Amino acid sequence: MDENRVTGAARETVGRVQDAVGGMTGNRDYRARGMYNQAQGSAENALGQLCDNVREQPLTSLAIAAGIGYILGRLRIL
């Protein structure tokens, strides 16, 4: 399990608690900070899952990255 998944889950939990406390007290700043931490925790957790998948299936990940690169090259987006 990747370190990002653990810290992401912890940050997401802290964000949920902050959001709930902010909602109960009516503090919009605290609630917004909680929503931000939830979003950041979710993104960090997704990054950890991606790292785990690349570690477990490197050839599949390489093939997907090559396919995306080929499609973007054909579309001349980048």
C-alpha positions in Angstrom: 0.0 0.0 0.0 1.4 3.4 -1.0 2.1 6.1 1.6 -0.1 8.5 -0.4 -3.2 6.3 0.2 -2.7 6.4 3.9 -2.1 10.1 4.2 -4.9 10.8 1.7 -7.4 8.8 3.7 -6.3 10.5 7.0 -6.6 14.0 5.4 -10.0 13.2 3.9 -11.2 12.0 7.4 -9.9 15.2 9.0 -11.7 17.2 6.3 -15.0 15.5 7.0 -14.7 16.3 10.7 -13.8 19.9 10.0 -16.8 20.2 7.6 -19.1 18.7 10.2 -17.9 21.0 13.0 -18.0 24.0 10.7 -21.6 23.2 9.8 -22.6 22.7 13.4 -21.0 25.9 14.6 -21.9 28.0 11.5 -18.3 28.8 10.8 -18.0 29.0 7.0 -14.2 29.4 7.0 -13.8 26.2 9.0 -16.3 24.4 6.8 -14.5 25.5 3.6 -11.2 24.4 5.0 -12.8 21.0 5.7 -14.1 20.7 2.1 -10.6 21.6 0.8 -9.0 18.9 3.0 -11.6 16.4 1.8 -10.8 17.2 -1.9 -7.0 17.1 -1.3 -7.3 13.8 0.6 -9.3 12.3 -2.3 -6.8 13.4 -4.8 -3.9 12.1 -2.7 -5.7 8.8 -2.3 -6.2 8.6 -6.1 -2.5 9.2 -6.7 -1.7 6.4 -4.3 -4.0 4.0 -6.1 -2.4 5.0 -9.4 1.1 4.3 -8.0 0.0 1.0 -6.6 -1.5 0.0 -10.0 1.7 1.0 -11.8 3.8 -1.0 -9.4 1.5 -4.1 -9.7 1.1 -3.9 -13.5 3.9 -2.0 -15.1 3.5 -3.3 -18.7 -0.2 -2.5 -18.7 0.5 1.0 -17.4 3.2 1.5 -20.0 0.8 0.4 -22.8 -1.9 2.7 -21.6 0.5 5.7 -21.4 1.8 4.9 -24.9 -1.7 4.7 -26.3 -2.7 8.0 -24.8 0.5 9.6 -26.1 -0.2 8.2 -29.6 -3.8 9.5 -29.6 -2.7 13.0 -28.4 0.1 13.0 -31.0 -2.4 12.2 -33.7 -4.8 14.9 -32.6 -1.9 17.3 -32.3 -3.3 18.7 -29.0 0.0 19.1 -27.3 
